Each structure stands twice: as structure tokens, then as C-alpha cells.
Amino acid sequence: MAPGIYNLALLDFDLVTQDYVDDSITDNGDMPEVLATVMAVFLDHLSQFPRSGIIITGNRPSRTRLYQIAINKTGDDVKRQLKILGYQRSKWRIFEPNQSYESFLIARNLVD
């Protein structure tokens, strides 16, 4: 997206079309496990590339809201390691619970 900024895409593989899709709803009850895995991947990526950032945007408002709920549930120990911004009204802002955002930017909380 920009130097050091990556877009995260959560996709399903469609066995019929043999393609990856971002608009499926599997609703098979594994969302907590999927989001925990995604957070582990974030932390691994950011430990390897500490000056990078990852942008997350849902393909529709309900999916973005789901990502926000997952961010809200992130433990305090993980949140201390991260800088989380939300995109709202054409500006990046420090993430706050109970606000609505269009997308999110997650990076390491570096102290220089």
C-alpha cells in the first residue's frame, strides 16, 4: 500500500471456482480461533519487521465492525506492544473502544 505498510486480506478458498474470495460467510463457529491466529501472525510479522504497519479493512461495514470487536478483545499485554489507529472521518486517530472506524492500522509501539 505504501513503503512498510501492508494490507491484510482474510480470504476463503472456493473449491468450486478454485479462487480466493473475501465475501464468503462460512459461519462455522471458528471465528475466535481465526482471529487469535491472525493476531499471532500480526505479532510475528511486526517482530520481524518492527517498522512496518498492517492495515485492516472489512469488505463491508459489518466485517469491519467484527474486526473492531476482535481488537477490543485483545489483551492488555498485547495492546501495550501495539500502536492501534482507526481511520475515521478522513483521519487516522488513536483507537478507542466504542467508536466506529472505517479501517485500522496496527504497528509496533516503538520507543525511540
C-alpha positions as CSV (number, residue, x, y, z in Angstrom):
1,M,0.0,0.0,0.0
2,A,3.0,2.2,0.8
3,P,6.5,1.6,1.9
4,G,6.3,-0.6,5.0
5,I,2.5,-0.7,5.1
6,Y,0.8,-3.9,4.3
7,N,-2.8,-4.8,3.7
8,L,-4.2,-7.9,5.4
9,A,-6.7,-9.9,3.5
10,L,-8.7,-12.6,5.1
11,L,-9.8,-15.0,2.4
12,D,-11.6,-18.3,1.9
13,F,-10.7,-20.7,-0.9
14,D,-13.7,-21.5,-3.0
15,L,-13.4,-25.2,-4.1
16,V,-15.9,-24.7,-7.0
17,T,-14.2,-21.7,-8.6
18,Q,-10.7,-22.6,-7.4
19,D,-10.2,-19.0,-6.4
20,Y,-9.8,-17.0,-3.2
21,V,-12.8,-14.9,-2.2
22,D,-13.3,-12.2,0.5
23,D,-17.1,-12.1,0.5
24,S,-18.0,-15.6,1.8
25,I,-19.6,-16.2,5.2
26,T,-18.7,-19.6,6.4
27,D,-20.3,-19.2,9.8
28,N,-18.8,-22.4,11.1
29,G,-18.1,-21.1,14.6
30,D,-14.3,-20.8,14.3
31,M,-14.1,-17.0,14.3
32,P,-12.3,-16.8,17.7
33,E,-9.7,-19.2,16.6
34,V,-9.2,-17.5,13.2
35,L,-8.8,-14.0,14.9
36,A,-6.4,-15.4,17.5
37,T,-4.3,-16.9,14.7
38,V,-4.4,-13.5,12.8
39,M,-3.2,-11.7,15.9
40,A,-0.4,-14.2,16.3
41,V,0.6,-13.6,12.7
42,F,0.5,-9.8,13.3
43,L,2.8,-10.1,16.2
44,D,5.2,-12.4,14.3
45,H,5.3,-10.1,11.3
46,L,5.8,-7.0,13.4
47,S,8.6,-8.6,15.4
48,Q,10.3,-9.4,12.1
49,F,9.6,-6.0,10.6
50,P,9.2,-3.7,13.6
51,R,8.9,-0.5,11.5
52,S,6.1,-1.8,9.3
53,G,2.3,-1.5,9.8
54,I,-0.7,-3.6,8.8
55,I,-4.0,-2.1,7.5
56,I,-7.2,-4.0,8.0
57,T,-10.5,-3.0,6.3
58,G,-13.6,-5.1,6.0
59,N,-15.2,-5.6,2.7
60,R,-18.4,-4.3,4.2
61,P,-19.2,-2.4,7.5
62,S,-20.4,-5.5,9.3
63,R,-17.0,-7.2,8.7
64,T,-15.1,-4.0,9.8
65,R,-17.2,-4.0,12.9
66,L,-16.2,-7.6,13.5
67,Y,-12.6,-6.7,13.3
68,Q,-13.1,-3.9,15.7
69,I,-14.7,-6.2,18.2
70,A,-11.7,-8.5,17.9
71,I,-9.3,-5.6,18.5
72,N,-11.4,-4.6,21.6
73,K,-11.0,-8.1,23.0
74,T,-7.2,-8.1,22.6
75,G,-5.5,-8.5,25.9
76,D,-3.8,-5.5,27.6
77,D,-0.4,-7.2,27.4
78,V,-0.7,-7.4,23.6
79,K,-2.2,-3.9,23.3
80,R,0.9,-2.5,25.1
81,Q,3.1,-3.9,22.3
82,L,1.0,-2.3,19.6
83,K,0.0,1.1,18.3
84,I,-3.5,0.8,17.0
85,L,-5.1,3.6,14.9
86,G,-8.6,3.8,13.5
87,Y,-9.5,5.7,10.3
88,Q,-12.5,7.9,11.0
89,R,-13.7,11.0,9.1
90,S,-10.7,11.1,6.8
91,K,-8.1,11.0,9.6
92,W,-6.1,8.4,11.4
93,R,-6.9,8.5,15.2
94,I,-5.7,6.6,18.2
95,F,-8.0,3.6,18.5
96,E,-10.7,4.0,21.2
97,P,-13.4,1.4,22.1
98,N,-17.0,2.3,21.3
99,Q,-16.0,4.4,18.2
100,S,-16.8,3.4,14.7
101,Y,-13.9,3.2,12.2
102,E,-13.6,2.5,8.5
103,S,-10.3,0.7,8.8
104,F,-7.4,0.0,11.3
105,L,-3.7,0.4,11.2
106,I,-1.7,-1.8,13.6
107,A,2.0,-1.3,14.2
108,R,4.6,-1.9,16.9
109,N,4.6,0.5,19.8
110,L,8.2,1.6,19.4
111,V,10.0,3.8,21.8
112,D,12.9,5.7,20.2
